[in-house]
Each structure stands twice: as structure tokens, then as C-alpha cells.
Amino acid sequence: MVNLKGKVAIVTGAGHGIGREIALSLAKAGADLVITDLSDSIFEVSKQIEALGSKTLPVKCDVSNMEQAEQARDTVLAKFDKVDILVNNAGIYPQKAFLEMTNEDWSKVLHTNLDGVFHCTKVVLPLMIKQKYGKIVNLASVAGAVVGFTNLAHYSASKAAIAGFTKSLALEMAPHKININAVAPGPIDVGDTQMEEAMYEQVIKTIPIGRMGKPLDIANLVLFLVDDASNFITGQCIVCDGGYTLP
């Protein structure tokens, strides 16, 4: 059993889906949580975390904005005096054909998905270096990091970049006892997509395990990567897709 009592974790994009499940899983393991999102849904998630017995701090934050990331860090330090875990989950997934894609479309995805990881990591790393301990998990994707998909050039580019960012920064931070890894989810049913039933069934047929992934599948992997049981793992981008991308 993972025991995170005494640890303080930040989870971005925790208002719904995978981020919410990660936050709840960390709380069940005993961690105190700082959850960020642009949506007011984090306040409901905060109540759910408190019901599990953990302290929580909901912070509305646009991770694509460095000033907001810095303000969020200062808010965290006002309540907790450290940050042990950072899960960079916040991201957007708009689909658009490349020839129809505008500069604004491209920039919005890269600013949120990639710059957001840079901003949040940048503001917490000095705290982790000072305490000679830290666990960072970045949410990549099989899109870009493993395979390509049509209408997702901007998204795939951001997620491939996250995988490379993870490897390089893991090398720099290893002497400071900071582990940095990435998780690359495959098809995950987060419950808020309007996929037609026929399409849904078709996707399932491409997954050897025989089902769509669940947010808990990703949360369980993240839970392992932030636990001390994974102290010898760093710089990895671990695929969690039920065999979807196997040749």
C-alpha cells in the first residue's frame, strides 16, 4: 500500500477526469492536496478530498500564465511549507485539421499543454532542490510520444515535447534526488465525451485488453511513480494504453 502521509502534492487540471482521479487517489494514500484548474469544479473536488481526511487547497490558475503559476506557488507556501509532489496534468485536446489550423489554435495548445508544464515545474523545483526530494509526473500521451493521429498536430507536438522535456530534466535533477517521469495514456473514457456508440465500440476493438481505459488506470500508475517504491525510476515515459499502440 502506498503511504503518502506527510507529503504535499500539487495536481494541475484536477477539476475533472484524469486529474480529479489522480488527486483523489493521492488523498486516499494520505497526501495533502493542492488542486488547480480554471473551472470552479475544483471546489467540489476539494470537498471530496477533505471527506477522505486530507487537507486541501483549491486554487484557480491558468497554467499557461507564468505569473499565475507563481501566485499559485505563493498561495501554496502560505498554507503548506513545502511541495513534495507535482503532477502536471492540465491540458486541452482540441481537434482540427492542420490546414485549417490558425496561429492562435497552435499557440493556445502549446501554451497550455507545454508551457504549463514548464511554468509549474519552474516554480516548484527550487523548493524540491532545497529539501533534496521531489517527485514530478508529467502527463504526456500516446499521441505524439508514441504514434501520430490526424487533426491533432498541435496536441501531438505538445505531448511529444513533454516526453523529451521529462528525459532531459530528469538528468539535471537526478543529483538533487528528484525523480521526473511521464505517463502516456491511451484511449481513456473520462465520461464527458460525446462519442457515438458505434465509434466507441470500434475503438474498443483496437485495444487488446478489450476495454477503454479509466482515469483510475492512470491514477494508479501516477501513485506508484510518486511513491518511494519508484525511487530508481526517472526520465521515463510510461505508456498506459491496454496494448493499444503495440505493433
TINU-16231 format. One line per 10 residues: number of its first residue (from 1); for each residue y, z, x of N, C-alpha, C, CB. Coordinates in steps of 0.05 Angstrom, whole numbers, plus 32768, in hexadecimal, padded with zeros to 4 digits. Atoms other than C-alpha are relative to their C-alpha. Glycine has a CB too. Layout:
BEGIN
NUM	Y:Z:X:Y:Z:X:Y:Z:X:Y:Z:X | ...
END
This chain:
BEGIN
1	7FE8:8000:8011:8000:8000:8000:8019:8000:8012:8000:8019:7FED | 7FE7:8001:7FF2:8045:7FEE:8019:8012:8017:7FF8:800F:7FE5:7FFB | 7FEF:7FE9:8005:8072:802A:8020:801C:7FFB:800D:7FF4:801A:800B | 7FE5:8006:7FF6:80BD:801B:8027:8013:8016:7FFA:800A:7FE6:7FF4 | 7FEE:7FE9:8005:80D8:8060:8017:8012:8005:8018:7FEF:801A:7FFA | 7FEC:7FFC:7FEB:8118:806D:803D:800C:7FE7:800A:7FF3:800E:8017 | 7FF5:801A:7FF7:8126:8023:8047:8014:7FF6:7FEB:7FE9:7FEB:8003 | 7FEC:800C:8011:8163:7FFF:802B:7FFE:7FE2:8002:801D:800A:8008 | 8004:801D:8000:8159:7FB7:8016:8016:7FF2:7FF0:7FE5:7FF9:7FF5 | 7FEE:8012:800E:8189:7F80:8001:7FF1:7FE8:7FF7:8019:7FF8:8011
11	800D:8019:800B:816F:7F48:7FD4:8016:7FF0:7FF3:7FE9:8007:7FEC | 7FEB:8011:800C:819E:7F0F:7FC4:7FF3:7FEF:7FEA:800D:7FED:8015 | 800B:8010:8017:8196:7EE6:7F84:7FEB:8010:7FF1:7FF5:7FE6:800A | 8015:7FEE:800C:8171:7F21:7F65:8003:8002:7FE1:8002:801B:800C | 7FFC:7FFD:801D:8188:7F16:7F1D:7FEA:7FF5:7FEF:8019:7FF2:7FF9 | 8015:800C:8010:814C:7EEE:7F08:7FEA:7FF4:8012:800B:7FEA:7FEE | 8014:800E:7FF1:810C:7ECB:7F1D:7FF4:800D:8018:800B:7FE6:8008 | 800D:7FF5:7FE8:80F1:7ED4:7F63:8010:8017:800B:7FFE:7FE9:8015 | 7FEF:7FEA:7FF5:812C:7EFF:7F7A:7FFC:801A:7FF1:801D:7FF8:8000 | 8004:7FE8:8011:8123:7F2F:7F40:7FE5:800D:8007:8002:7FF9:7FE2
21	801B:7FF5:7FFB:80D9:7F36:7F4D:7FFE:800C:801C:7FEB:7FE9:7FFE | 7FFF:7FF4:7FE5:80E5:7F42:7F98:800D:801B:7FFF:800E:7FED:8013 | 7FF1:7FE7:8001:8118:7F78:7F89:7FEF:8016:7FF2:801A:7FFD:7FF0 | 8011:7FEC:800E:80E9:7F9B:7F57:7FE8:8009:8011:7FF7:7FF5:7FE5 | 8017:7FFA:7FF0:80AF:7F97:7F87:8007:8012:8018:7FF3:7FE6:800B | 7FF7:7FEF:7FEA:80D7:7FB6:7FC0:8006:801C:7FF5:801A:7FF4:800D | 7FFA:7FE6:800C:80EE:7FED:7F91:7FE6:800F:7FFA:8010:7FFD:7FE6 | 8019:7FF3:8005:80A6:7FFB:7F7C:7FF3:800B:8019:7FEC:7FEC:7FF3 | 800A:7FF7:7FE6:8096:8003:7FC6:8011:8017:800B:7FFF:7FE9:8014 | 7FF0:7FE9:7FF8:80CC:8038:7FCB:801B:7FFB:800C:7FF1:8010:8012
31	7FE6:8006:7FF3:8108:8013:7FE8:8017:8004:7FEC:8000:7FE3:800A | 7FE7:8000:800F:814F:801D:7FD0:800C:7FE4:8002:8015:8015:800A | 7FF9:801C:8002:816D:7FDB:7FB9:801D:7FFB:7FFD:7FF1:7FF4:7FEA | 7FE6:800D:8005:81AE:7FB5:7FBF:7FF9:7FE4:7FF6:8013:8000:801A | 8007:801A:800B:81A9:7F79:7F91:801A:7FF1:7FFA:7FF0:8003:7FE6 | 7FE9:8010:8004:81DB:7F40:7F8F:7FFA:7FE8:7FF0:800C:7FF8:801B | 8002:8019:800F:81E6:7F05:7F61:801C:7FFA:7FF5:7FEB:8003:7FE9 | 7FE8:8007:800E:821D:7EDF:7F3E:7FFF:8008:7FE3:8006:7FE2:8003 | 8005:7FFA:801C:81FF:7EF2:7EFB:8001:801E:7FFA:7FE6:7FF4:7FF7 | 8000:7FE4:8009:8209:7F32:7ED4:7FE4:800B:7FFC:8010:8003:7FE7
41	801C:7FF8:8004:81BD:7F34:7ECE:7FF7:8015:8015:7FEE:7FE8:8001 | 8008:7FEC:7FEC:81BA:7F5E:7F0D:8004:801D:7FF6:8011:7FFC:801A | 7FFB:7FE5:800A:81D4:7F9A:7EE6:7FE8:8009:7FEF:8019:8001:7FEF | 8019:7FF9:800F:8196:7F97:7EB9:7FE9:8005:8014:7FF9:7FEA:7FEC | 8014:7FFC:7FEC:816A:7F8F:7EF6:8003:801A:800E:8001:7FE9:8015 | 7FFA:7FE6:7FF3:818D:7FCB:7F15:7FF4:8017:7FEF:801E:8003:8003 | 800B:7FEB:8012:8178:7FF5:7ED8:7FE2:8001:8003:8008:7FFB:7FE3 | 801D:8001:7FFD:8130:7FDE:7EE1:7FF8:800C:801B:7FF6:7FE3:7FFF | 8006:7FF4:7FE6:8132:7FF2:7F2A:8002:801E:8000:8012:7FF4:8016 | 7FFC:7FE3:8003:814E:8037:7F1A:7FE9:800D:7FF1:801B:8005:7FF3
51	8016:7FF5:8010:8116:8040:7EE7:7FE7:8003:8011:7FFA:7FED:7FE8 | 8016:7FFD:7FEE:80E6:8038:7F21:8004:8016:8014:7FFC:7FE6:8010 | 7FFB:7FE9:7FEF:8106:8072:7F45:8010:7FFA:801A:7FE7:800D:8007 | 7FF1:8007:7FE8:812E:804D:7F7A:801E:7FFF:7FFA:7FF7:7FE5:800B | 7FE4:8003:8002:8178:804E:7F87:8007:7FE2:8000:8010:800F:8016 | 7FF9:801C:8000:819B:800C:7F79:801E:7FFC:7FFF:7FF2:7FF2:7FE9 | 7FE4:8007:8000:81DE:7FEB:7F83:8002:7FE2:7FF9:800D:8006:801B | 7FFC:801C:8007:81ED:7FAA:7F5C:801B:7FF7:800A:7FFD:7FFC:7FE2 | 7FE7:800A:7FF6:8222:7F7F:7F7D:8002:7FE2:7FF9:8002:8004:801F | 7FFC:801C:8006:823D:7F3E:7F61:800C:7FF3:8019:8013:7FFC:7FE7
61	7FF8:800C:7FE6:8244:7F10:7F9D:7FF8:7FE2:8001:7FF3:800E:8018 | 8005:801D:7FFB:824A:7EC5:7FAB:7FFA:7FFE:801E:8018:7FEE:7FF8 | 8008:8000:7FE4:8222:7EC0:7FEC:800B:7FE8:800F:7FE1:7FFF:8002 | 7FF4:8016:7FF1:8242:7E7D:7FFC:801B:8006:800B:8002:7FE8:7FED | 7FE5:7FF7:7FF7:8283:7EA3:8009:7FFD:8017:8014:8011:8008:7FE8 | 8004:7FEC:7FEB:8284:7EC9:804B:8010:801A:7FFA:800A:7FF5:801B | 7FF1:7FE8:8006:82BB:7EF8:8033:7FF2:8012:7FEB:801C:7FF8:7FF5 | 800E:7FF1:8014:8292:7F0C:7FF7:7FE7:800D:800C:7FF7:7FEE:7FE8 | 8017:7FF4:7FF2:8255:7F18:8024:8009:8018:8010:7FF3:7FEB:8012 | 7FF5:7FEA:7FF1:8280:7F45:8050:8007:8017:7FEE:8018:7FF8:8010
71	7FF9:7FEB:8014:829A:7F6B:8013:7FE7:800D:7FF5:8011:7FF4:7FEA | 8019:7FF4:800A:8253:7F74:7FFA:7FF4:8013:8014:7FEC:7FE9:7FF9 | 800A:7FEE:7FEB:823F:7F91:803D:800F:801A:8000:8002:7FF2:801B | 7FEF:7FE8:8000:8279:7FC2:803B:7FF9:8012:7FE8:801D:7FF9:8000 | 8008:7FF1:8017:8265:7FD6:7FF5:7FE5:800E:8004:7FFE:7FEE:7FE7 | 801A:7FF4:7FFA:821E:7FE2:800C:8003:8018:8012:7FED:7FEB:800D | 7FFD:7FEA:7FED:8234:800D:8046:800E:8018:7FF5:800F:7FF6:8019 | 7FF3:7FEA:800D:825E:8037:8018:7FEC:8012:7FF1:8016:7FF6:7FED | 8014:7FF1:800F:821F:804C:7FF3:7FE8:8007:8012:7FF6:7FF1:7FE8 | 8016:7FFC:7FED:81E9:8044:8028:800A:7FFC:801C:7FE8:7FEC:7FFA
81	7FF5:8001:7FE5:81F4:804D:8072:7FF0:7FED:8012:8000:801B:800D | 8010:8013:7FF0:81C3:8016:8088:7FF6:7FEA:7FEE:7FE9:800F:800E | 800F:8015:800E:819F:7FD6:8076:7FE7:7FFB:8011:8012:7FE6:7FFD | 8019:8005:7FF2:8156:7FD0:8089:7FF4:7FE5:7FFB:7FEC:8016:7FF9 | 800E:8018:8009:8141:7F93:8062:8015:7FEE:7FF3:7FEA:8007:7FEC | 7FF0:8014:800E:8164:7F53:804D:7FEE:7FE9:7FF7:8017:7FF5:8013 | 800F:8016:800B:8144:7F20:801F:8015:7FEB:7FF6:7FEC:8009:7FE9 | 7FED:8015:8008:816E:7EE0:801C:7FF2:7FED:7FEC:8009:7FF0:801A | 800E:800F:8015:8156:7EC5:7FDA:8013:7FEE:7FF0:7FF3:8012:7FED | 7FED:800F:8011:8196:7EAA:7FB8:8000:7FE2:8007:801C:800B:8004
91	7FFF:801D:7FFC:8195:7E5F:7FAE:8002:7FF2:7FE6:7FE7:7FF8:800F | 7FFE:8011:8017:819F:7E26:7F7E:7FEE:7FE8:8004:801E:7FF7:7FFA | 8014:8015:8000:8171:7DEC:7F6B:8007:7FE9:7FEE:7FE4:800C:7FF8 | 7FF8:8017:8012:8197:7DB2:7F4C:7FF2:7FE7:8009:801F:7FFC:8001 | 800D:801A:7FFA:8173:7D6F:7F49:8014:7FE9:7FFB:7FE7:7FFC:7FEF | 7FEE:8017:8003:819A:7D2F:7F55:7FF7:7FEA:8014:801D:8008:8005 | 8006:8016:7FEF:818A:7CEB:7F71:8015:7FFE:8017:7FFF:7FE5:7FF1 | 7FEE:8000:7FE9:81A8:7CE2:7FB7:8017:7FED:7FFC:7FF0:7FF9:8019 | 7FEA:8013:8003:81D0:7CA4:7FA5:8015:8009:7FEC:7FF5:7FE5:7FF9 | 7FEE:7FF6:8014:81F0:7CCA:7F6C:800D:801A:8009:7FF2:8005:7FE5
101	7FF7:7FE6:7FF6:81FE:7D08:7F96:801C:7FFE:800C:7FEC:800B:8015 | 7FE5:7FFF:7FF5:8246:7D19:7FA5:8002:8013:8017:8015:8007:7FE9 | 7FFB:7FED:7FEA:8263:7D3E:7FE0:7FFF:801C:7FF5:801B:7FFA:800E | 7FFF:7FE6:800D:826E:7D78:7FB0:7FE4:800A:7FFA:8011:8000:7FE7 | 801C:7FF9:8006:8225:7D77:7F9A:7FF2:800A:8019:7FF0:7FE8:7FF4 | 800C:7FFA:7FE6:820E:7D78:7FE2:800A:801B:800B:8005:7FEA:8015 | 7FF3:7FE8:7FF4:823F:7DAE:7FF9:7FF8:8019:7FF0:801E:7FFC:8001 | 8006:7FE8:8010:8230:7DDD:7FBF:7FE5:800B:8006:8002:7FF9:7FE2 | 801B:7FF7:7FFA:81E6:7DDF:7FCE:7FFE:800B:801C:7FEC:7FE9:7FFD | 8001:7FF6:7FE5:81EF:7DE6:8019:800F:801A:8004:800B:7FEB:8013
111	7FF0:7FE8:7FFE:8225:7E1B:8012:7FF1:8018:7FF4:801B:7FFD:7FF1 | 800F:7FEA:800D:81FA:7E45:7FE3:7FE6:8006:800E:7FFB:7FF9:7FE3 | 801B:7FFB:7FF6:81B5:7E3C:7FFF:7FFF:8006:801E:7FEF:7FE8:7FFA | 8001:7FFD:7FE2:81C3:7E37:804A:8016:8012:800A:8002:7FE5:800D | 7FEA:7FEF:7FF7:8208:7E55:8056:7FFC:801C:7FF6:801B:7FF5:7FF7 | 8005:7FE5:800B:81F4:7E8F:8028:7FED:8010:8012:7FF4:7FFE:7FE5 | 8013:7FF2:7FEE:81BA:7EA0:8057:800F:8008:801A:7FE8:7FED:8007 | 7FF0:7FFA:7FE8:81E9:7E9B:8093:8013:8018:7FFC:8010:7FE7:8009 | 7FED:7FEB:8005:821E:7EC7:8073:7FF3:801C:7FFE:8010:7FFA:7FE6 | 800C:7FE6:8004:81F1:7EFF:805C:7FF1:800B:8019:7FEC:7FFE:7FE9
121	800D:7FF7:7FE8:81C9:7F00:809C:8015:8009:8015:7FEF:7FE9:800C | 7FEB:7FFB:7FEC:8208:7EFF:80C6:800C:801C:7FFC:8017:7FEB:7FFE | 7FF3:7FE7:8006:8225:7F3D:80A3:7FEE:8018:8004:800C:8000:7FE5 | 8012:7FE8:7FFE:81E6:7F69:80A6:7FF3:8002:801C:7FEB:7FFE:7FEB | 800E:7FFE:7FE6:81CA:7F57:80EB:800B:8015:8013:8001:7FE5:800D | 7FF6:7FEB:7FEE:81FA:7F84:8112:7FF6:801B:7FF9:801F:7FFF:8000 | 800A:7FE6:8008:81E2:7FBF:80E9:7FE3:8003:8009:8002:8003:7FE1 | 801C:7FFF:7FF8:8199:7FAE:80F7:7FFD:8002:801E:7FF1:7FE7:7FF6 | 8001:7FFE:7FE3:81A6:7FA4:8141:8007:801C:8009:8014:7FEC:800D | 7FF8:7FE4:7FF9:81C8:7FE8:8145:7FE9:8013:7FFC:8018:8008:7FF0
131	8016:7FEE:8006:818C:800A:8126:7FE5:7FF7:800D:7FFC:8004:7FE2 | 8018:800B:7FF3:815A:7FDF:814D:7FE9:7FFD:7FED:7FF8:8012:8018 | 8014:8005:8014:8135:7FCD:810E:800B:7FEF:7FE9:7FF5:801B:7FF4 | 7FF7:8010:8017:8139:7F9A:80D7:7FEA:7FEC:7FF8:8019:7FF1:8006 | 8012:8015:800B:8111:7F6B:80AA:8010:7FED:7FEF:7FE9:800E:7FEF | 7FF2:8015:800F:812E:7F2A:8091:7FEC:7FEB:7FF7:8017:7FF3:8011 | 8011:8015:800B:810A:7EFA:8063:8012:7FEC:7FF2:7FEB:800C:7FEC | 7FF0:8015:800C:812A:7EB8:8051:7FEE:7FEF:7FEE:800C:7FEE:8016 | 800F:8010:8012:8113:7E90:8015:8005:7FE2:8006:8008:8006:7FE2 | 7FFF:801D:7FFC:8105:7E48:802A:7FF3:7FF3:7FE8:7FF2:7FF8:801C
141	800F:800E:8016:80DA:7E18:8001:7FED:7FEC:800D:8014:7FF2:7FEC | 8010:8016:7FF7:80A2:7DE7:8009:8010:7FE6:8000:7FE6:7FFD:7FEF | 7FEE:8017:8000:80D8:7DB5:7FF8:8012:8001:8018:8012:8000:7FE6 | 7FF0:8001:7FE8:80F7:7DA2:803A:7FF1:800D:8018:801A:800E:7FFC | 800E:7FF2:7FEA:80D1:7DD5:8064:7FE4:7FF5:8005:7FFF:801E:7FFB | 801B:800B:7FFD:808E:7DB3:8057:7FFE:7FE3:7FF7:7FEC:8012:7FF0 | 8001:801B:800B:8094:7D76:802B:801B:7FF8:7FF4:7FE9:7FFE:7FEA | 7FE8:800A:800C:80C9:7D4B:800A:7FFD:7FFC:7FE2:8009:7FE7:800D | 8000:8006:801D:80DC:7D42:7FC1:8018:7FEE:7FF9:8001:801A:7FEF | 7FEA:8011:8008:8106:7D0D:7F9F:8015:8011:7FF1:7FF6:7FE9:7FEE
151	7FEA:7FF3:800E:814A:7D22:7F83:8007:801C:800A:7FFA:8001:7FE2 | 7FFB:7FE6:7FF5:814C:7D5F:7FB0:8008:7FFF:801D:7FE8:8012:7FFC | 7FF9:8003:7FE4:8169:7D46:7FF1:8011:8017:800A:800F:7FE6:8004 | 7FEE:7FEA:7FF7:819F:7D7C:7FF3:7FF0:801A:8001:8018:8002:7FED | 8010:7FE7:8001:816F:7DB4:7FDE:7FEC:8000:8017:7FF2:8002:7FE5 | 8014:8001:7FEA:8139:7D9D:800F:800D:8003:801B:7FF1:7FE5:7FFF | 7FF2:7FFD:7FE7:816B:7D98:8047:8007:801D:8005:801A:7FEF:8000 | 7FF9:7FE4:7FFD:8182:7DDF:803B:7FE8:8011:8006:800E:800B:7FE6 | 8018:7FF0:7FFC:813C:7DFB:8039:7FF2:7FFA:801B:7FEC:7FFB:7FE9 | 800A:8006:7FE5:8125:7DD6:8077:8011:800D:8015:7FFF:7FE1:8004
161	7FEE:7FF3:7FEE:8162:7DF1:809A:7FFA:801E:8002:801D:7FFB:7FF8 | 8006:7FE3:8000:8150:7E38:8085:7FE7:8006:8011:7FFB:800A:7FE3 | 8018:7FFC:7FEF:810B:7E30:80A6:8007:7FFF:801D:7FEB:7FEA:7FF9 | 7FF8:8002:7FE4:812B:7E1A:80E7:8012:8017:8009:800F:7FE6:8005 | 7FEF:7FE9:7FFB:8160:7E50:80E3:7FF0:8019:8005:8014:8005:7FE9 | 8012:7FE9:7FFE:8129:7E84:80DA:7FF3:8001:801C:7FEB:8000:7FEA | 800E:8001:7FE7:8103:7E6E:8118:8013:8007:8018:7FF3:7FE5:8005 | 7FEE:7FFC:7FEA:813F:7E6C:8146:800B:801D:8001:8017:7FEC:7FFE | 7FF4:7FE5:8001:815E:7EAE:812F:7FEB:8015:8006:800D:8005:7FE5 | 8015:7FED:7FFA:811B:7ED1:8134:7FFD:8004:801E:7FE5:7FF6:7FF4
171	8001:7FFD:7FE3:811A:7EC2:817E:8016:8011:800B:8001:7FE4:800D | 7FE9:7FF1:7FF7:815F:7EDE:8188:7FFE:801E:7FF9:801A:7FF5:7FF4 | 8001:7FE5:800A:8151:7F1D:8160:7FE7:8010:8008:8003:8000:7FE2 | 8019:7FF2:7FF9:810B:7F2E:8179:8005:8017:8014:7FEC:7FEC:800D | 7FFB:7FE9:7FEE:8126:7F59:81B3:800C:8018:7FF2:8012:7FF8:8017 | 7FF4:7FEA:800F:814A:7F83:817F:7FED:800C:7FEB:801A:7FF6:7FF2 | 8014:7FF6:8013:8109:7F91:8158:8007:7FF9:7FE3:7FFE:801F:8002 | 7FFA:800A:801B:8121:7F67:811D:7FEE:7FE8:7FFB:801E:7FF8:7FFF | 8012:8016:8008:80EE:7F3B:80FA:800E:7FEE:7FEC:7FE5:800C:7FF5 | 7FF4:8013:8012:8107:7EFC:80D9:7FEB:7FEA:7FF9:8019:7FF3:800C
181	8014:8013:8009:80D8:7ED1:80AF:800B:7FF2:7FE7:7FE5:800D:7FFA | 7FF9:800E:8018:80DC:7E9F:8077:7FE7:7FFC:7FEE:800C:7FE4:8006 | 8016:8005:8014:80B2:7E93:8038:8007:7FE6:7FF3:7FFD:8017:7FEB | 7FFC:801A:800D:80A9:7E4D:801C:7FEF:7FFF:7FE7:7FF8:7FE9:8014 | 800F:8002:8019:8095:7E50:7FD3:7FFA:7FE4:7FF8:800F:800F:7FE9 | 8006:8019:800D:8073:7E17:7FB0:8009:8001:7FE3:7FE2:7FF9:8001 | 7FF8:7FFF:801C:8077:7E0C:7F64:7FFD:801C:7FF5:7FEF:7FEC:7FF0 | 7FFF:7FE5:800B:808B:7E4E:7F45:800B:8000:7FE4:8010:8013:8012 | 7FF7:7FFE:801C:8091:7E5C:7EFB:8011:8019:7FFD:7FE7:8001:7FEC | 7FED:7FE9:8002:80CF:7E87:7EF5:8008:8005:7FE3:8019:7FFB:8010
191	7FFC:7FFA:801C:80CF:7E83:7EA9:801A:7FF5:7FF4:7FFF:801C:7FFD | 7FE7:8009:800C:8113:7E61:7EA0:8004:7FE2:8003:8017:800E:800D | 7FFE:801D:7FFE:8103:7E18:7EAB:7FF6:7FF3:7FE6:7FF0:7FF5:8018 | 8007:800D:8019:80FD:7DE7:7E71:7FED:7FE8:8007:8019:7FF6:7FF1 | 8013:8016:7FFA:80C2:7DBE:7E8D:7FEE:7FFA:7FE8:7FEF:8008:8019 | 8011:8008:8015:809C:7D97:7E5A:7FE3:8008:8005:8001:7FE1:7FFB | 801B:7FF6:7FFC:8055:7DB0:7E4E:7FEF:7FEC:800F:7FF4:8006:7FE5 | 8010:8014:7FF2:8036:7D6E:7E65:8006:8000:801E:8005:7FE4:7FF4 | 7FF8:7FFF:7FE4:805E:7D71:7EA6:7FF6:8019:800D:801F:7FFE:8003 | 800A:7FE7:7FF6:804C:7DBA:7EAF:7FE3:7FFF:8007:8005:8017:7FEB
201	801D:8003:7FFC:8002:7DAB:7EA8:7FFA:7FED:8018:7FF2:7FF6:7FE7 | 8004:8012:7FEA:8009:7D71:7ED9:8005:800D:801B:8013:7FE8:7FFC | 7FFA:7FF1:7FE7:8028:7D9E:7F0E:7FE9:8012:8007:801A:8010:7FFD | 8017:7FEE:7FFB:7FEF:7DD0:7F06:7FE8:7FF1:800B:7FF8:800E:7FE5 | 8016:8010:7FF6:7FBD:7D98:7F13:8003:7FFA:801E:7FFE:7FE6:7FF1 | 7FFC:8006:7FE3:7FDC:7D8E:7F58:7FFE:8019:8011:801C:7FF4:8004 | 8002:7FE6:7FF1:7FD3:7DD8:7F6B:7FE3:8008:8002:8011:8016:7FF2 | 801D:7FF9:7FFE:7F8D:7DE7:7F87:7FF8:801B:7FF4:7FF9:8000:801D | 8007:7FE6:800B:7F90:7E2F:7F71:7FFD:7FFF:7FE1:8016:8015:8007 | 8003:8005:801D:7F97:7E15:7F29:8014:800D:7FEE:7FE5:8009:7FF9
211	7FEB:7FF4:8011:7FD6:7E37:7F11:801B:7FFD:800E:7FFA:801D:7FFA | 7FE5:7FFE:7FF4:8021:7E3A:7F1C:8002:801A:800E:8016:7FFC:7FEA | 7FFB:7FE7:7FF2:803A:7E6E:7F4C:8012:8012:7FEE:800E:7FFB:801A | 7FF0:7FEC:800E:805B:7EAD:7F31:8013:800D:8013:7FEE:8015:7FF2 | 7FED:7FF1:7FEF:8098:7ED2:7F4C:7FF2:8016:8010:8017:800B:7FF0 | 800E:7FEA:7FF3:8069:7F0B:7F5C:7FF0:7FF7:8019:7FED:800E:7FED | 800E:800B:7FE9:8041:7EDE:7F8B:8013:7FFF:8019:7FF5:7FE4:7FFB | 7FEC:8001:7FEA:8080:7ED5:7FB5:8008:801C:8008:8019:7FEF:7FF8 | 7FF8:7FE4:7FFA:8095:7F1E:7FAF:7FEB:800E:8010:8005:800F:7FE5 | 8015:7FF3:7FF1:8052:7F35:7FC9:8000:7FF8:801D:7FE4:7FFA:7FF4
221	7FFE:800A:7FE5:805A:7F0A:8007:8018:800C:800E:8001:7FE2:8002 | 7FE8:7FF4:7FF4:80A1:7F23:8013:7FFB:801D:8006:8018:7FFC:7FEC | 8006:7FE4:7FFD:8088:7F6A:800A:7FF1:8005:801A:7FF0:800B:7FE8 | 800F:7FFE:7FE7:8057:7F60:8043:8012:7FFB:8018:7FE8:7FEC:8001 | 7FF0:8007:7FE9:808B:7F40:8070:8016:8015:8006:800D:7FE6:7FFB | 7FEC:7FEC:7FFB:80BC:7F7A:8068:7FF3:801B:8007:8013:8003:7FE8 | 800F:7FE8:7FF9:8086:7FAE:8074:7FFB:8001:801E:7FE6:8002:7FF0 | 8006:7FFE:7FE3:8077:7FC9:80BA:7FE5:7FF5:8007:8002:801C:8008 | 801A:800C:7FFA:8031:7FAC:80B3:8003:7FE3:800B:7FEF:7FFE:7FE6 | 7FFB:801C:7FF6:8051:7F68:80C4:8012:8000:8019:800D:7FF0:7FEA
231	7FEE:7FFE:7FE9:8076:7F80:8103:7FFB:7FEB:8016:7FFE:801B:800C | 8006:8014:7FEB:8053:7F4B:812E:8003:7FE4:7FF6:7FE3:8004:800A | 7FFB:801B:800C:8067:7F11:8101:801F:7FFB:8000:7FF4:7FFE:7FE4 | 7FE3:8007:8001:80AB:7EF0:810D:8003:7FE2:8005:8010:8011:8015 | 7FFA:801C:7FFC:80C9:7EAB:810B:7FEE:7FED:7FF0:7FFE:7FFA:801C | 8012:8011:800F:8097:7E91:80D8:800B:7FF8:7FE5:7FE5:800F:7FFC | 7FF9:8009:801B:80A0:7E68:8099:7FE5:7FFE:7FF2:800F:7FE4:8001 | 801B:7FFD:800C:8064:7E7C:806E:8001:7FF2:7FE4:7FF8:801D:7FFE | 8002:800E:8019:8051:7E4D:8036:7FEF:8010:7FEC:7FF3:7FE4:8004 | 800E:7FF3:8016:803C:7E6C:7FF3:8001:7FED:7FE8:800E:801D:7FF9
241	7FFF:8016:8014:8029:7E33:7FC5:7FE5:7FFA:7FF2:800A:7FE7:800D | 8019:8005:800D:7FE1:7E3A:7FAD:7FF1:7FE8:800A:8004:7FFE:7FE3 | 800C:8018:7FF4:7FCD:7E00:7FDB:800D:7FE6:7FF8:7FE4:7FFF:7FF8 | 7FF2:8018:800A:7FFF:7DD0:7FBC:8006:7FEC:8015:801A:8009:7FF2 | 7FF8:8012:7FEB:8015:7DB2:7FFE:7FE9:7FFA:8014:8017:800B:800F | 8016:8007:7FEE:7FD0:7DAE:801E:7FFA:7FE2:7FFF:7FE7:8011:7FF9 | 8006:801D:8000:7FBC:7D67:8033:7FE9:7FF9:7FED:7FF9:7FF7:801D
END
